[in-house]
Each structure stands twice: as C-alpha cells, then as structure tokens.
Amino acid sequence: MTAQSQSAAPTPDRSAPNKQSVERAAAKIAAILPPTPLLPLDIDGVTIWCKAECLQPIGAFKIRGAWHRLSDMTDEERVAGVVAFSSGNHAQGVAWAARRLGMPATIVMPADAPVAKMASTIALGATVVTYDRMTENREEIAGRLATEKSAVLVPSFDDPWVVEGQGSAGVEIGAQMPGGVVSHLVIPCGGGGLASGCALALPDAQVTIVEPEGWADMGESLRAGDIVPVGPNPPFTSCDALQTTRVAPLTFGILRDRGATGVSVTEAEIGAAMRLAMTRLGLVLEPGGAVALAAVLAGKVAPVEGMAVLLSGRNVDPGRFRVMTEV
C-alpha cells in the first residue's frame, strides 16, 4: 500500500516525549528512509563520528519530525492539511511529508530566507506565505492561517511529535556507533527539537548543544536554569536555521533534565568547519549544519572516543557557501 493511501495510525497519548516514544518514531522513519551514514573523522589523533543528516532527501534532518507528525494525523485532519513556519529546512520537511501523504501544506517563511530553501519548498508542492522577520510574527501569521483553513499547525520544535521524530537520528547513531557506546553527543541547536530528541534517544551520552554567537539562548538558559531569550539587536549570523529568539519549555526542560551544556561558535569558526567538511568528508554543509563540528575544531569541545557530531543540513545558497569557505 502506498503512503498516499495508508490510513493514519491512531494518535497515541501525547504525554511528554520519552525514549520509548522516540524509538516508535524511529521505527516509522526506518520504514521509509535508510539511515544516514556515520562517518569517521580524525581530529588531533582522536576519531570522532559525524552523522551526515545533510544527506537526507531534503538535505536536512527536519524530514524526520515532519514525517512522524504528519503520518500520525487522522484521515480527517489530512483533508485540511497543515500549516508550518520555518526559514527553510522544516518547511521542506513538512512539504516533503505532505506531498507523500497527499495533503495540502502552507508554509510561512521569512522573505529573506535562502533562495535555495524557498525554491525547494515550492517545488515540493507547498504554498509559501512570506513575512518580514523584523516586523512581523511568524507564529501569529501561521496560527491565523491554520484557523482559517482548519489545518493542523506544525511547529518547528515546540511539539512532542517533532521532538520524537528528530530524536530518531539519535536512535540511528546509537545503532551505528562502533562499540555501541556514544560517550558524547555534540549537536546544533536552534529551538532544541533535534537536541532534545537525541538526548532522549541517547540517555547515557554527555550532551553539548552548539549555537551561533549572539544567538545562544539555549546555552544561556541551561546555565541560568530558566529560559533566557536572545537579547535585543542580536548580531548577524549566517545560520538562518538557528535564529530562534526564545526556546520552548518542552525542549529546554528535556535538555536541562539531561544535564546538557552549551557553547557558541563564531562565523569564522563555522566557515572553517564548512571547509573541512568539504575537503575531508566530501560534504556540503550550510552554516547552521556545521556549528557542532565547528565547536570541536575550535577546541570548545574536546574530541573524545565515542563522540558523535551531528551535521544537520546542507541547504545553503552557492554565494553564501563561497563566502563562508573562502580562506
């Protein structure tokens, strides 16, 4: 039976995400997508393992949470479809899942989103509504559209299904790691859906989240023990996918309870990681997808045996990639 003709599974109890619910999501995703590779990389004589989520069909891990959320929708919900908001990777994930499941999708995207991400979202069949990220609120726009369409709103991180789906990457890492032990997970963080889901999947691993300098609200929140938003007039960052101004209680709570810590990286450090990924791994990374590797290369997280570093996406405009990787 094709994905388009499948009936949705009954919606499970939506209690807080846990390791078992992440494993359920991983089983659903494994049924339609092969695992992305875990690639060895020598850093200062230590082999770390890079999870290449940039090789997903949409070029980013966001396909995981989108598929888990949309495939759990009822047949009645699928008729009206979904509304999401995103700078690009979640947009593509939702558009990809919606097309496969035969439902309409509307995505609220910033007008200055990378051209490649917006074009891909439209090519996948979604309707794109743009907004000005400096003067308009994407959550309000998306909420209004969802109400008008009687559609399901699919947030990019503040959603149990999304956390569980993104955590499936952690389930794969655990199964792929030579020796079976993940000692330390270094992972990009915007709103924290990926980091919190993978933290649940790998309960014995030390977790370090990585954010761009000036946008380190999750790291600041973890240090403070309470949610701290990004301050006024944050600096420019090339990491469009990580420009979250305030994290959610859901993702913050998971990472806090897991004892996660956070570091931030500069534009120059991100560019160096993008260059290394290209020359030594043969991978194109977008800036936000390279921050975890940047933290290790810059010495902000020491490489250790059993370390997994997640490379979260590749969707970068060619001009931005050239600028970031220039020596």
Secondary structure, 3 states (H helix, E strand, C coil): CCHHHCCCCCCCCCCCCCHHHHHHHHHHHHCCCCCCCEEEEEECCEEEEEEEHHHCCCCECCHHHHHHHHHCCCHHHHHHCEEEECCCHHHHHHHHHHHHHCCCEEEEEECCCCHHHHHHHHHCCCEEEEECCCCCCHHHHHHHHHHHHCCEEECCCCCHHHHHHHHHHHHHHHHHCHHHCCCEEEEECCCCHHHHHHHHHCCCCEEEEEEECCCCHHHHHHHHCCCCCCCCCCCCCCCHHHCCCCCCHHHHHHHHHCCCEEEEECHHHHHHHHHHHHHHHCCCCCCHHHHHHHHHHCCCCCCCCCEEEEECECCCCHHHHHHHHCC
